[in-house]
Amino acid sequence: MENPVIILGAQNVGTTALDAFLSNDVVVYCLLDDDAKLQNTELNDVPVMGNTDDKELLKLLGKKCEVFVATEDTASRRSLTSMLHDEYQVAPVNAIHARGSVSEHAWLGHGILVGANAVVSSNTKVGNGCIIGPNAVVDVRAELGDYAQLGAGAILNAGVTVGEQAFIGAGAVVVAGVKIGSKARIGAGSVVVADVPANQTVFGNPAAKV
């Protein structure tokens, strides 16, 4: 990546994204965050300079800087990504840790975060804005809808389908072929052996509706 990156968000997701970029020797120009307590501080020697809608800094996008959206909640990530598209005609770049493994035969959208030691296997499809935590595994032919999130160590076995904005907790295992509906939530450490409808929360081994 030739241009430096501006990261929108300096909390947990932003810290993980920063680590991913730095692991690849990508220069991060600054981070922006709406929390006033974080502004005018540094995160791993990179300055946190202002709000996520700082027009003076955002006008650098697409010309001198790339951008990655790393705010904590999905709605914020979606709205910021839409704003970047509409006002600046840019799409967020992907942040893939140097120790992450992404198959050359995987299909990736924009603005994806892949943590350290995560694996994205052959013939998978990962939608825009997805977060794949450290040590997570997306096995062959699995699909993640836009803005789906996998916690650290979560495992999606072969052929699993995860709907948009679904959340899979840390250490959860979804067995082969299972379908997770949009905005469903899977509790940490759960083992999912049957399809989960949209908007449903499940937990346990085997996972059951909460």
C-alpha positions as CSV (number, residue, x, y, z in Angstrom):
1,M,0.0,0.0,0.0
2,E,1.6,3.2,-1.2
3,N,-0.4,5.8,0.7
4,P,-0.6,6.1,4.5
5,V,-3.9,5.2,6.2
6,I,-6.3,7.1,8.4
7,I,-8.1,4.9,10.8
8,L,-11.6,6.0,11.9
9,G,-11.9,4.7,15.5
10,A,-9.2,4.4,18.2
11,Q,-10.7,1.9,20.6
12,N,-10.6,-2.0,20.4
13,V,-11.3,-2.4,16.7
14,G,-9.0,0.5,15.9
15,T,-6.2,-0.9,18.0
16,T,-6.5,-4.2,16.2
17,A,-6.6,-2.5,12.8
18,L,-3.6,-0.4,13.7
19,D,-1.6,-3.6,14.7
20,A,-2.6,-5.2,11.3
21,F,-1.3,-2.2,9.3
22,L,1.9,-1.8,11.3
23,S,2.6,-5.6,11.0
24,N,2.8,-5.0,7.2
25,D,4.9,-1.8,7.5
26,V,2.0,0.3,6.3
27,V,2.3,3.9,7.6
28,V,-0.8,5.0,9.6
29,Y,-1.1,8.8,9.4
30,C,-3.4,9.1,12.4
31,L,-6.5,7.8,14.1
32,L,-9.7,9.7,14.6
33,D,-12.2,9.0,17.4
34,D,-15.3,10.8,18.7
35,D,-14.3,10.2,22.3
36,A,-12.8,13.5,23.5
37,K,-10.7,11.6,26.1
38,L,-8.8,9.8,23.3
39,Q,-8.1,12.9,21.2
40,N,-4.7,14.5,21.4
41,T,-3.2,11.2,22.7
42,E,-1.2,8.5,21.0
43,L,-1.9,4.9,20.3
44,N,1.3,2.8,19.8
45,D,3.1,6.1,18.9
46,V,0.4,7.1,16.3
47,P,-1.5,10.3,17.1
48,V,-5.3,10.3,17.7
49,M,-6.1,13.7,16.2
50,G,-9.8,14.5,16.2
51,N,-13.4,13.4,15.4
52,T,-14.3,10.8,12.8
53,D,-15.9,13.6,10.7
54,D,-12.9,15.9,10.7
55,K,-13.3,17.5,7.2
56,E,-9.7,18.8,7.0
57,L,-8.2,15.4,7.5
58,L,-10.9,13.5,5.5
59,K,-10.2,15.7,2.4
60,L,-6.9,13.8,2.1
61,L,-8.8,10.6,1.3
62,G,-8.4,9.1,-2.1
63,K,-5.6,11.5,-2.9
64,K,-2.9,11.3,-0.3
65,C,-4.4,8.8,2.2
66,E,-6.4,5.6,2.4
67,V,-9.0,5.0,5.1
68,F,-10.1,2.1,7.3
69,V,-13.4,2.3,9.4
70,A,-12.8,0.8,12.9
71,T,-15.6,2.2,15.0
72,E,-17.0,-0.1,17.6
73,D,-20.6,-0.6,16.6
74,T,-21.8,-1.9,13.3
75,A,-24.3,0.9,12.7
76,S,-21.5,3.5,13.0
77,R,-19.3,1.5,10.6
78,R,-22.0,1.3,8.1
79,S,-22.9,5.0,8.2
80,L,-19.3,6.1,8.0
81,T,-18.6,3.8,5.1
82,S,-21.7,5.2,3.3
83,M,-20.5,8.8,4.0
84,L,-17.0,8.0,2.7
85,H,-18.6,6.6,-0.5
86,D,-21.0,9.5,-1.0
87,E,-18.9,12.4,-0.1
88,Y,-15.4,11.3,-0.9
89,Q,-15.9,8.5,-3.5
90,V,-13.6,6.2,-1.5
91,A,-14.0,2.7,-0.2
92,P,-12.2,1.5,3.0
93,V,-9.1,-0.6,2.5
94,N,-8.7,-4.0,4.1
95,A,-6.6,-4.5,7.2
96,I,-5.0,-8.0,7.1
97,H,-2.5,-8.8,9.7
98,A,0.9,-10.1,8.4
99,R,0.3,-13.3,10.4
100,G,-3.2,-13.8,9.0
101,S,-3.6,-16.3,6.2
102,V,-6.0,-15.4,3.4
103,S,-6.3,-17.8,0.4
104,E,-5.7,-16.2,-3.0
105,H,-8.9,-18.0,-4.0
106,A,-11.0,-16.2,-1.3
107,W,-13.3,-13.4,-2.4
108,L,-13.0,-10.3,-0.2
109,G,-15.1,-7.1,-0.1
110,H,-13.9,-3.7,1.2
111,G,-13.0,-2.6,4.8
112,I,-12.4,-6.1,6.2
113,L,-10.3,-6.7,9.3
114,V,-8.4,-10.0,9.6
115,G,-6.6,-10.4,12.9
116,A,-3.3,-12.2,13.7
117,N,-3.2,-16.0,13.0
118,A,-6.7,-15.9,11.5
119,V,-7.4,-18.2,8.5
120,V,-9.6,-17.4,5.5
121,S,-9.7,-20.5,3.4
122,S,-10.1,-21.2,-0.3
123,N,-13.4,-20.4,-2.1
124,T,-14.8,-18.4,0.8
125,K,-16.7,-15.1,0.4
126,V,-16.2,-12.3,3.0
127,G,-18.5,-9.3,2.6
128,N,-17.8,-5.6,3.2
129,G,-16.9,-4.5,6.7
130,C,-16.5,-7.9,8.2
131,I,-14.3,-8.4,11.3
132,I,-12.4,-11.7,11.7
133,G,-10.8,-11.8,15.1
134,P,-7.3,-13.3,15.9
135,N,-7.1,-17.1,15.6
136,A,-10.5,-17.3,13.9
137,V,-11.0,-19.8,11.1
138,V,-13.3,-19.4,8.0
139,D,-13.2,-22.8,6.4
140,V,-13.6,-23.6,2.7
141,R,-16.8,-22.3,0.9
142,A,-18.0,-20.5,4.0
143,E,-19.7,-17.1,3.4
144,L,-19.9,-14.0,5.6
145,G,-22.5,-11.3,4.8
146,D,-21.6,-7.7,5.1
147,Y,-20.6,-6.5,8.6
148,A,-20.6,-9.9,10.1
149,Q,-18.2,-10.3,13.0
150,L,-16.2,-13.3,14.3
151,G,-14.7,-13.2,17.8
152,A,-11.2,-14.4,18.6
153,G,-10.8,-18.1,18.0
154,A,-14.3,-18.6,16.4
155,I,-14.5,-21.4,13.8
156,L,-16.8,-21.5,10.8
157,N,-16.5,-25.0,9.3
158,A,-16.9,-25.7,5.6
159,G,-20.0,-24.4,3.8
160,V,-21.3,-22.3,6.7
161,T,-23.3,-19.2,5.7
162,V,-23.4,-16.2,8.0
163,G,-25.9,-13.4,7.3
164,E,-25.3,-9.7,7.4
165,Q,-24.4,-8.1,10.7
166,A,-24.4,-11.4,12.5
167,F,-22.1,-11.8,15.5
168,I,-20.2,-15.0,16.4
169,G,-18.7,-14.9,19.9
170,A,-15.1,-15.8,20.8
171,G,-14.3,-19.5,20.6
172,A,-17.7,-20.4,19.1
173,V,-17.8,-23.3,16.6
174,V,-20.3,-23.5,13.8
175,V,-20.5,-27.0,12.3
176,A,-20.3,-27.6,8.5
177,G,-23.3,-26.4,6.4
178,V,-25.1,-24.5,9.1
179,K,-26.8,-21.2,8.2
180,I,-26.7,-18.2,10.6
181,G,-29.3,-15.6,9.9
182,S,-28.8,-11.8,9.6
183,K,-28.2,-10.0,12.9
184,A,-28.2,-13.4,14.8
185,R,-25.9,-13.5,17.8
186,I,-23.9,-16.6,18.9
187,G,-22.6,-16.6,22.4
188,A,-18.9,-17.1,23.2
189,G,-17.8,-20.8,23.3
190,S,-21.1,-22.1,21.8
191,V,-21.3,-25.1,19.5
192,V,-23.9,-24.4,16.8
193,V,-25.2,-27.6,15.2
194,A,-28.5,-26.3,13.6
195,D,-29.5,-23.3,11.6
196,V,-30.1,-20.1,13.6
197,P,-32.9,-17.7,12.3
198,A,-32.3,-14.0,11.7
199,N,-32.2,-11.8,14.9
200,Q,-32.0,-14.8,17.2
201,T,-29.5,-15.2,20.1
202,V,-28.2,-18.6,20.9
203,F,-25.8,-19.9,23.5
204,G,-24.4,-23.2,24.8
205,N,-23.3,-26.7,23.7
206,P,-25.3,-27.5,21.7
207,A,-26.4,-23.9,21.2
208,A,-30.0,-23.1,22.1
209,K,-32.2,-20.0,22.0
210,V,-31.6,-17.6,24.9
